[in-house]
Protein backbone atom coordinates (compact mmCIF):
# COMPACT_ATOMS: atom_id res chain seq x y z
CA UNK A 1 0.00 0.00 0.00
CA UNK A 2 2.80 2.39 0.95
CA UNK A 3 4.71 1.62 -2.26
CA UNK A 4 1.62 2.40 -4.35
CA UNK A 5 1.09 5.60 -2.36
CA UNK A 6 4.59 6.77 -3.11
CA UNK A 7 4.18 6.31 -6.86
CA UNK A 8 1.15 8.59 -6.94
CA UNK A 9 1.37 12.10 -8.30
CA UNK A 10 1.80 14.29 -5.22
CA UNK A 11 -0.24 17.42 -4.74
CA UNK A 12 2.07 20.46 -4.46
CA UNK A 13 2.16 21.99 -0.99
CA UNK A 14 4.71 24.80 -0.77
CA UNK A 15 4.03 25.14 2.97
CA UNK A 16 5.95 21.89 3.52
CA UNK A 17 9.08 24.02 3.16
CA UNK A 18 9.55 26.52 5.97
CA UNK A 19 12.23 28.37 7.89
CA UNK A 20 14.55 25.96 9.68
CA UNK A 21 16.14 28.53 11.98
CA UNK A 22 19.89 28.59 12.58
CA UNK A 23 22.46 26.15 13.86
CA UNK A 24 23.69 26.50 17.43
CA UNK A 25 27.18 27.93 17.83
CA UNK A 26 29.46 28.67 20.76
CA UNK A 27 27.50 30.96 23.06
CA UNK A 28 24.43 30.98 20.77
CA UNK A 29 21.72 28.29 21.05
CA UNK A 30 20.49 29.10 17.55
CA UNK A 31 16.95 29.58 16.34
CA UNK A 32 14.46 26.67 16.22
CA UNK A 33 12.50 25.85 13.06
CA UNK A 34 9.27 27.80 12.63
CA UNK A 35 6.53 26.29 10.42
CA UNK A 36 4.76 29.67 10.43
CA UNK A 37 7.69 31.37 8.68
CA UNK A 38 8.43 31.01 4.97
CA UNK A 39 11.72 29.39 4.07
CA UNK A 40 14.68 31.69 3.55
CA UNK A 41 17.61 30.52 1.45
CA UNK A 42 20.67 32.45 2.59
CA UNK A 43 23.86 31.32 0.85
CA UNK A 44 27.47 32.12 1.64
CA UNK A 45 29.85 31.68 -1.28
CA UNK A 46 33.12 29.80 -0.92
CA UNK A 47 35.83 29.19 -3.51
CA UNK A 48 38.38 26.49 -2.77
CA UNK A 49 40.97 25.56 -5.41
CA UNK A 50 38.84 27.17 -8.09
CA UNK A 51 35.71 25.20 -7.14
CA UNK A 52 32.68 27.29 -6.21
CA UNK A 53 30.52 26.00 -3.36
CA UNK A 54 27.98 27.51 -1.00
CA UNK A 55 27.16 27.22 2.69
CA UNK A 56 23.66 27.61 4.07
CA UNK A 57 23.65 30.24 6.83
CA UNK A 58 19.99 29.46 7.64
CA UNK A 59 18.57 25.98 7.76
CA UNK A 60 15.85 24.68 5.50
CA UNK A 61 13.01 22.71 7.05
CA UNK A 62 10.91 20.26 5.04
CA UNK A 63 7.93 18.23 6.25
CA UNK A 64 8.11 15.03 4.24
CA UNK A 65 4.96 12.98 3.74
CA UNK A 66 6.61 9.78 5.00
CA UNK A 67 9.63 10.82 7.07
CA UNK A 68 8.27 13.83 8.94
CA UNK A 69 10.39 16.93 9.58
CA UNK A 70 13.84 17.12 8.00
CA UNK A 71 16.26 19.94 8.80
CA UNK A 72 19.32 20.75 6.68
CA UNK A 73 22.14 21.23 7.17
CA UNK A 74 23.16 19.45 10.36
CA UNK A 75 26.54 21.20 10.69
CA UNK A 76 28.03 24.49 9.45
CA UNK A 77 30.62 22.54 7.42
CA UNK A 78 28.00 21.50 4.85
CA UNK A 79 28.74 22.70 1.32
CA UNK A 80 26.63 22.52 -1.84
CA UNK A 81 27.14 23.34 -5.50
CA UNK A 82 23.41 24.16 -5.76
CA UNK A 83 21.77 21.86 -8.32
CA UNK A 84 24.34 19.17 -9.11
CA UNK A 85 23.98 19.00 -12.87
CA UNK A 86 26.74 18.69 -15.51
CA UNK A 87 27.38 21.89 -17.47
CA UNK A 88 26.20 20.12 -20.66
CA UNK A 89 22.65 19.89 -19.28
CA UNK A 90 22.15 23.25 -17.58
CA UNK A 91 19.99 24.30 -20.53
CA UNK A 92 17.58 21.56 -19.47
CA UNK A 93 17.97 21.78 -15.69
CA UNK A 94 19.53 25.10 -14.57
CA UNK A 95 21.64 25.39 -11.44
CA UNK A 96 18.94 27.44 -9.73
CA UNK A 97 15.21 27.98 -10.11
CA UNK A 98 12.01 26.68 -8.52
CA UNK A 99 13.73 23.36 -7.82
CA UNK A 100 16.61 24.90 -5.80
CA UNK A 101 15.19 24.23 -2.27
CA UNK A 102 14.64 20.58 -3.20
CA UNK A 103 18.16 20.35 -4.65
CA UNK A 104 19.71 21.78 -1.48
CA UNK A 105 17.67 19.30 0.58
CA UNK A 106 18.81 16.39 -1.59
CA UNK A 107 22.47 17.44 -1.41
CA UNK A 108 22.28 17.30 2.38
CA UNK A 109 20.45 13.94 2.42
CA UNK A 110 23.00 12.09 0.28
CA UNK A 111 26.65 11.66 1.09
CA UNK A 112 29.17 12.95 -1.41
CA UNK A 113 32.31 11.08 -2.35
CA UNK A 114 34.28 12.51 0.56
CA UNK A 115 31.52 14.19 2.58
CA UNK A 116 29.00 12.87 5.13
CA UNK A 117 25.27 13.47 5.04
CA UNK A 118 24.12 16.66 6.78
CA UNK A 119 20.52 16.40 7.92
CA UNK A 120 18.50 16.07 11.09
CA UNK A 121 15.35 13.97 11.20
CA UNK A 122 13.32 15.10 14.20
CA UNK A 123 11.64 11.67 14.18
CA UNK A 124 15.01 9.89 14.21
CA UNK A 125 14.68 8.41 10.70
CA UNK A 126 17.64 7.18 8.66
CA UNK A 127 17.39 8.27 5.02
CA UNK A 128 19.10 6.07 2.44
CA UNK A 129 19.85 7.26 -1.10
CA UNK A 130 16.76 5.68 -2.64
CA UNK A 131 14.51 7.40 -0.12
CA UNK A 132 16.46 10.66 -0.56
CA UNK A 133 15.76 10.52 -4.30
CA UNK A 134 12.04 10.08 -3.62
CA UNK A 135 12.09 12.99 -1.17
CA UNK A 136 13.80 15.07 -3.87
CA UNK A 137 11.05 14.31 -6.38
CA UNK A 138 8.24 15.12 -3.94
CA UNK A 139 10.00 18.27 -2.74
CA UNK A 140 10.37 19.50 -6.32
CA UNK A 141 6.62 19.10 -6.73
CA UNK A 142 6.07 21.15 -3.57
CA UNK A 143 8.17 24.02 -4.95
CA UNK A 144 6.21 24.12 -8.21
CA UNK A 145 8.81 22.44 -10.42
CA UNK A 146 7.27 21.22 -13.69
CA UNK A 147 6.20 17.59 -13.90
CA UNK A 148 8.50 16.74 -16.82
CA UNK A 149 11.55 18.39 -15.26
CA UNK A 150 11.15 16.75 -11.86
CA UNK A 151 10.76 13.26 -13.31
CA UNK A 152 13.80 13.80 -15.56
CA UNK A 153 15.84 14.98 -12.57
CA UNK A 154 14.59 12.10 -10.40
CA UNK A 155 15.57 9.62 -13.11
CA UNK A 156 19.05 11.15 -13.35
CA UNK A 157 19.70 10.95 -9.60
CA UNK A 158 18.28 7.41 -9.52
CA UNK A 159 20.79 6.34 -12.17
CA UNK A 160 23.53 7.95 -10.05
CA UNK A 161 22.26 6.06 -7.00
CA UNK A 162 22.36 2.77 -8.90
CA UNK A 163 25.89 3.36 -10.16
CA UNK A 164 27.28 4.85 -6.92
CA UNK A 165 25.26 2.57 -4.68
CA UNK A 166 25.95 3.92 -1.19
CA UNK A 167 24.17 3.72 1.09
CA UNK A 168 21.34 1.76 -0.49
CA UNK A 169 18.80 -0.70 0.97
CA UNK A 170 19.83 -3.53 -1.35
CA UNK A 171 21.78 -6.73 -1.14
CA UNK A 172 25.01 -6.84 -3.20
CA UNK A 173 23.25 -9.11 -5.70
CA UNK A 174 20.40 -6.63 -6.17
CA UNK A 175 22.86 -3.78 -6.50
CA UNK A 176 24.75 -5.53 -9.28
CA UNK A 177 21.50 -6.47 -10.99
CA UNK A 178 20.54 -2.80 -11.22
CA UNK A 179 24.03 -1.83 -12.31
CA UNK A 180 24.08 -4.44 -15.07
CA UNK A 181 20.63 -3.30 -16.26
CA UNK A 182 21.81 0.33 -16.38
CA UNK A 183 25.06 -0.61 -18.11
CA UNK A 184 23.34 -2.77 -20.73
CA UNK A 185 20.79 -0.01 -21.40
CA UNK A 186 23.40 2.72 -21.82
CA UNK A 187 25.70 0.58 -23.99
CA UNK A 188 22.82 -0.61 -26.21
CA UNK A 189 21.44 2.90 -26.72
CA UNK A 190 24.84 4.39 -27.54
CA UNK A 191 25.68 1.61 -30.02
CA UNK A 192 22.26 1.74 -31.67
CA UNK A 193 22.56 5.53 -31.89
CA UNK A 194 25.94 5.13 -33.58
CA UNK A 195 24.51 2.53 -35.98
CA UNK A 196 21.41 4.62 -36.71
CA UNK A 197 23.57 7.63 -37.58
CA UNK A 198 25.59 5.55 -40.01
CA UNK A 199 22.37 4.21 -41.54
CA UNK A 200 20.85 7.69 -41.83
CA UNK A 201 23.83 9.00 -43.83
CA UNK A 202 24.32 5.72 -45.75
CA UNK A 203 27.75 5.10 -44.30
CA UNK A 204 29.53 1.83 -43.48
CA UNK A 205 31.11 2.54 -40.13
CA UNK A 206 33.09 -0.07 -38.18
CA UNK A 207 30.90 -2.24 -35.90
CA UNK A 208 27.71 -0.46 -37.03
CA UNK A 209 24.63 -2.69 -37.18
CA UNK A 210 21.80 -2.73 -39.70
CA UNK A 211 18.90 -0.91 -38.05
CA UNK A 212 15.69 -2.57 -39.32
CA UNK A 213 13.38 0.30 -38.34
CA UNK A 214 15.31 2.61 -40.66
CA UNK A 215 16.38 0.51 -43.65
CA UNK A 216 16.89 1.83 -47.17
CA UNK A 217 14.27 4.58 -47.27
CA UNK A 218 14.10 8.31 -47.86
CA UNK A 219 16.00 10.57 -45.46
CA UNK A 220 12.82 11.74 -43.72
CA UNK A 221 11.46 8.20 -43.41
CA UNK A 222 14.73 6.99 -41.92
CA UNK A 223 14.84 9.95 -39.52
CA UNK A 224 11.28 9.20 -38.40
CA UNK A 225 12.18 5.52 -37.93
CA UNK A 226 15.26 6.47 -35.94
CA UNK A 227 13.24 8.75 -33.66
CA UNK A 228 10.62 6.07 -33.07
CA UNK A 229 13.36 3.58 -32.24
CA UNK A 230 14.86 6.09 -29.79
CA UNK A 231 11.60 5.86 -27.87
CA UNK A 232 10.55 2.21 -28.28
CA UNK A 233 13.93 0.55 -27.63
CA UNK A 234 14.65 2.32 -24.30
CA UNK A 235 11.12 1.54 -23.13
CA UNK A 236 11.75 -2.15 -23.82
CA UNK A 237 15.17 -2.05 -22.11
CA UNK A 238 13.65 -0.38 -19.05
CA UNK A 239 11.94 -3.69 -18.20
CA UNK A 240 15.38 -4.91 -17.09
CA UNK A 241 15.40 -2.31 -14.31
CA UNK A 242 12.73 -3.96 -12.15
CA UNK A 243 11.31 -1.55 -9.58
CA UNK A 244 13.26 1.28 -11.23
CA UNK A 245 11.77 0.74 -14.69
CA UNK A 246 10.25 4.23 -14.68
CA UNK A 247 13.71 5.76 -14.16
CA UNK A 248 15.14 3.42 -16.79
CA UNK A 249 12.47 4.41 -19.30
CA UNK A 250 12.88 8.15 -18.79
CA UNK A 251 16.67 8.10 -18.65
CA UNK A 252 16.88 5.78 -21.67
CA UNK A 253 14.57 7.85 -23.85
CA UNK A 254 16.35 11.07 -22.86
CA UNK A 255 19.74 9.53 -23.67
CA UNK A 256 18.57 8.19 -27.02
CA UNK A 257 16.72 11.33 -28.14
CA UNK A 258 19.40 13.76 -26.93
CA UNK A 259 22.44 11.65 -27.83
CA UNK A 260 23.49 13.74 -30.82
CA UNK A 261 22.64 17.02 -29.10
CA UNK A 262 24.77 15.99 -26.13
CA UNK A 263 27.69 15.00 -28.34
CA UNK A 264 27.43 18.32 -30.17
CA UNK A 265 27.37 20.28 -26.93
CA UNK A 266 30.27 18.21 -25.61
CA UNK A 267 32.30 19.05 -28.72
CA UNK A 268 31.50 22.75 -28.37
CA UNK A 269 32.35 22.68 -24.67
CA UNK A 270 35.62 20.85 -25.25
CA UNK A 271 36.56 23.33 -28.00
CA UNK A 272 35.84 26.25 -25.69
CA UNK A 273 37.97 24.80 -22.89
CA UNK A 274 40.81 24.11 -25.33
CA UNK A 275 40.66 27.70 -26.62
CA UNK A 276 40.64 29.07 -23.08
CA UNK A 277 43.72 27.04 -22.23
CA UNK A 278 45.47 28.10 -25.43
CA UNK A 279 44.64 31.78 -24.83
CA UNK A 280 45.96 31.57 -21.29
CA UNK A 281 49.18 29.68 -22.04
CA UNK A 282 50.03 30.91 -25.54
CA UNK A 283 48.22 34.17 -26.43
CA UNK A 284 50.18 34.64 -29.67
CA UNK A 285 49.18 31.18 -30.89
CA UNK A 286 45.56 31.92 -29.98
CA UNK A 287 45.57 35.11 -32.05
CA UNK A 288 47.22 33.27 -34.95
CA UNK A 289 44.54 30.56 -34.80
CA UNK A 290 41.81 33.21 -34.75
CA UNK A 291 43.33 34.89 -37.80
CA UNK A 292 43.44 31.57 -39.69
CA UNK A 293 39.80 30.82 -38.82
CA UNK A 294 38.61 34.28 -39.89
CA UNK A 295 40.63 34.15 -43.13
CA UNK A 296 39.27 30.69 -43.91
CA UNK A 297 35.71 31.87 -43.26
CA UNK A 298 36.16 34.89 -45.56
CA UNK A 299 37.59 32.79 -48.40
CA UNK A 300 34.79 30.19 -48.05
CA UNK A 301 32.17 32.94 -47.92
CA UNK A 302 33.46 34.54 -51.14
CA UNK A 303 33.81 31.24 -52.97
CA UNK A 304 30.28 30.17 -52.07
CA UNK A 305 28.81 33.48 -53.25
CA UNK A 306 30.76 33.52 -56.54
CA UNK A 307 30.05 29.90 -57.31
VODOKOL-933869 format. One record per residue (C-alpha): residue number from 0; residue in three letters; chain; x negated, y, z negated. Coordinates in steps of 0.5 Angstrom, whole numbers. Layout:
<recs>
num residu chaine x y z
NUM ALA A X Y Z
...
</recs>
This chain:
<recs>
num residu chaine x y z
0 UNK A 0 0 0
1 UNK A -6 5 -2
2 UNK A -9 3 5
3 UNK A -3 5 9
4 UNK A -2 11 5
5 UNK A -9 14 6
6 UNK A -8 13 14
7 UNK A -2 17 14
8 UNK A -3 24 17
9 UNK A -4 29 10
10 UNK A 0 35 9
11 UNK A -4 41 9
12 UNK A -4 44 2
13 UNK A -9 50 2
14 UNK A -8 50 -6
15 UNK A -12 44 -7
16 UNK A -18 48 -6
17 UNK A -19 53 -12
18 UNK A -24 57 -16
19 UNK A -29 52 -19
20 UNK A -32 57 -24
21 UNK A -40 57 -25
22 UNK A -45 52 -28
23 UNK A -47 53 -35
24 UNK A -54 56 -36
25 UNK A -59 57 -42
26 UNK A -55 62 -46
27 UNK A -49 62 -42
28 UNK A -43 57 -42
29 UNK A -41 58 -35
30 UNK A -34 59 -33
31 UNK A -29 53 -32
32 UNK A -25 52 -26
33 UNK A -19 56 -25
34 UNK A -13 53 -21
35 UNK A -10 59 -21
36 UNK A -15 63 -17
37 UNK A -17 62 -10
38 UNK A -23 59 -8
39 UNK A -29 63 -7
40 UNK A -35 61 -3
41 UNK A -41 65 -5
42 UNK A -48 63 -2
43 UNK A -55 64 -3
44 UNK A -60 63 3
45 UNK A -66 60 2
46 UNK A -72 58 7
47 UNK A -77 53 6
48 UNK A -82 51 11
49 UNK A -78 54 16
50 UNK A -71 50 14
51 UNK A -65 55 12
52 UNK A -61 52 7
53 UNK A -56 55 2
54 UNK A -54 54 -5
55 UNK A -47 55 -8
56 UNK A -47 60 -14
57 UNK A -40 59 -15
58 UNK A -37 52 -16
59 UNK A -32 49 -11
60 UNK A -26 45 -14
61 UNK A -22 41 -10
62 UNK A -16 36 -12
63 UNK A -16 30 -8
64 UNK A -10 26 -7
65 UNK A -13 20 -10
66 UNK A -19 22 -14
67 UNK A -17 28 -18
68 UNK A -21 34 -19
69 UNK A -28 34 -16
70 UNK A -33 40 -18
71 UNK A -39 41 -13
72 UNK A -44 42 -14
73 UNK A -46 39 -21
74 UNK A -53 42 -21
75 UNK A -56 49 -19
76 UNK A -61 45 -15
77 UNK A -56 43 -10
78 UNK A -57 45 -3
79 UNK A -53 45 4
80 UNK A -54 47 11
81 UNK A -47 48 12
82 UNK A -44 44 17
83 UNK A -49 38 18
84 UNK A -48 38 26
85 UNK A -53 37 31
86 UNK A -55 44 35
87 UNK A -52 40 41
88 UNK A -45 40 39
89 UNK A -44 47 35
90 UNK A -40 49 41
91 UNK A -35 43 39
92 UNK A -36 44 31
93 UNK A -39 50 29
94 UNK A -43 51 23
95 UNK A -38 55 19
96 UNK A -30 56 20
97 UNK A -24 53 17
98 UNK A -27 47 16
99 UNK A -33 50 12
100 UNK A -30 48 5
101 UNK A -29 41 6
102 UNK A -36 41 9
103 UNK A -39 44 3
104 UNK A -35 39 -1
105 UNK A -38 33 3
106 UNK A -45 35 3
107 UNK A -45 35 -5
108 UNK A -41 28 -5
109 UNK A -46 24 -1
110 UNK A -53 23 -2
111 UNK A -58 26 3
112 UNK A -65 22 5
113 UNK A -69 25 -1
114 UNK A -63 28 -5
115 UNK A -58 26 -10
116 UNK A -51 27 -10
117 UNK A -48 33 -14
118 UNK A -41 33 -16
119 UNK A -37 32 -22
120 UNK A -31 28 -22
121 UNK A -27 30 -28
122 UNK A -23 23 -28
123 UNK A -30 20 -28
124 UNK A -29 17 -21
125 UNK A -35 14 -17
126 UNK A -35 17 -10
127 UNK A -38 12 -5
128 UNK A -40 15 2
129 UNK A -34 11 5
130 UNK A -29 15 0
131 UNK A -33 21 1
132 UNK A -32 21 9
133 UNK A -24 20 7
134 UNK A -24 26 2
135 UNK A -28 30 8
136 UNK A -22 29 13
137 UNK A -16 30 8
138 UNK A -20 37 5
139 UNK A -21 39 13
140 UNK A -13 38 13
141 UNK A -12 42 7
142 UNK A -16 48 10
143 UNK A -12 48 16
144 UNK A -18 45 21
145 UNK A -15 42 27
146 UNK A -12 35 28
147 UNK A -17 33 34
148 UNK A -23 37 31
149 UNK A -22 34 24
150 UNK A -22 27 27
151 UNK A -28 28 31
152 UNK A -32 30 25
153 UNK A -29 24 21
154 UNK A -31 19 26
155 UNK A -38 22 27
156 UNK A -39 22 19
157 UNK A -37 15 19
158 UNK A -42 13 24
159 UNK A -47 16 20
160 UNK A -45 12 14
161 UNK A -45 6 18
162 UNK A -52 7 20
163 UNK A -55 10 14
164 UNK A -51 5 9
165 UNK A -52 8 2
166 UNK A -48 7 -2
167 UNK A -43 4 1
168 UNK A -38 -1 -2
169 UNK A -40 -7 3
170 UNK A -44 -13 2
171 UNK A -50 -14 6
172 UNK A -46 -18 11
173 UNK A -41 -13 12
174 UNK A -46 -8 13
175 UNK A -49 -11 19
176 UNK A -43 -13 22
177 UNK A -41 -6 22
178 UNK A -48 -4 25
179 UNK A -48 -9 30
180 UNK A -41 -7 33
181 UNK A -44 1 33
182 UNK A -50 -1 36
183 UNK A -47 -6 41
184 UNK A -42 0 43
185 UNK A -47 5 44
186 UNK A -51 1 48
187 UNK A -46 -1 52
188 UNK A -43 6 53
189 UNK A -50 9 55
190 UNK A -51 3 60
191 UNK A -45 3 63
192 UNK A -45 11 64
193 UNK A -52 10 67
194 UNK A -49 5 72
195 UNK A -43 9 73
196 UNK A -47 15 75
197 UNK A -51 11 80
198 UNK A -45 8 83
199 UNK A -42 15 84
200 UNK A -48 18 88
201 UNK A -49 11 92
202 UNK A -56 10 89
203 UNK A -59 4 87
204 UNK A -62 5 80
205 UNK A -66 0 76
206 UNK A -62 -4 72
207 UNK A -55 -1 74
208 UNK A -49 -5 74
209 UNK A -44 -5 79
210 UNK A -38 -2 76
211 UNK A -31 -5 79
212 UNK A -27 1 77
213 UNK A -31 5 81
214 UNK A -33 1 87
215 UNK A -34 4 94
216 UNK A -29 9 95
217 UNK A -28 17 96
218 UNK A -32 21 91
219 UNK A -26 23 87
220 UNK A -23 16 87
221 UNK A -29 14 84
222 UNK A -30 20 79
223 UNK A -23 18 77
224 UNK A -24 11 76
225 UNK A -31 13 72
226 UNK A -26 18 67
227 UNK A -21 12 66
228 UNK A -27 7 64
229 UNK A -30 12 60
230 UNK A -23 12 56
231 UNK A -21 4 57
232 UNK A -28 1 55
233 UNK A -29 5 49
234 UNK A -22 3 46
235 UNK A -24 -4 48
236 UNK A -30 -4 44
237 UNK A -27 -1 38
238 UNK A -24 -7 36
239 UNK A -31 -10 34
240 UNK A -31 -5 29
241 UNK A -25 -8 24
242 UNK A -23 -3 19
243 UNK A -27 3 22
244 UNK A -24 1 29
245 UNK A -21 8 29
246 UNK A -27 12 28
247 UNK A -30 7 34
248 UNK A -25 9 39
249 UNK A -26 16 38
250 UNK A -33 16 37
251 UNK A -34 12 43
252 UNK A -29 16 48
253 UNK A -33 22 46
254 UNK A -39 19 47
255 UNK A -37 16 54
256 UNK A -33 23 56
257 UNK A -39 28 54
258 UNK A -45 23 56
259 UNK A -47 27 62
260 UNK A -45 34 58
261 UNK A -50 32 52
262 UNK A -55 30 57
263 UNK A -55 37 60
264 UNK A -55 41 54
265 UNK A -61 36 51
266 UNK A -65 38 57
267 UNK A -63 46 57
268 UNK A -65 45 49
269 UNK A -71 42 50
270 UNK A -73 47 56
271 UNK A -72 52 51
272 UNK A -76 50 46
273 UNK A -82 48 51
274 UNK A -81 55 53
275 UNK A -81 58 46
276 UNK A -87 54 44
277 UNK A -91 56 51
278 UNK A -89 64 50
279 UNK A -92 63 43
280 UNK A -98 59 44
281 UNK A -100 62 51
282 UNK A -96 68 53
283 UNK A -100 69 59
284 UNK A -98 62 62
285 UNK A -91 64 60
286 UNK A -91 70 64
287 UNK A -94 67 70
288 UNK A -89 61 70
289 UNK A -84 66 69
290 UNK A -87 70 76
291 UNK A -87 63 79
292 UNK A -80 62 78
293 UNK A -77 69 80
294 UNK A -81 68 86
295 UNK A -79 61 88
296 UNK A -71 64 87
297 UNK A -72 70 91
298 UNK A -75 66 97
299 UNK A -70 60 96
300 UNK A -64 66 96
301 UNK A -67 69 102
302 UNK A -68 62 106
303 UNK A -61 60 104
304 UNK A -58 67 107
305 UNK A -62 67 113
306 UNK A -60 60 115
</recs>
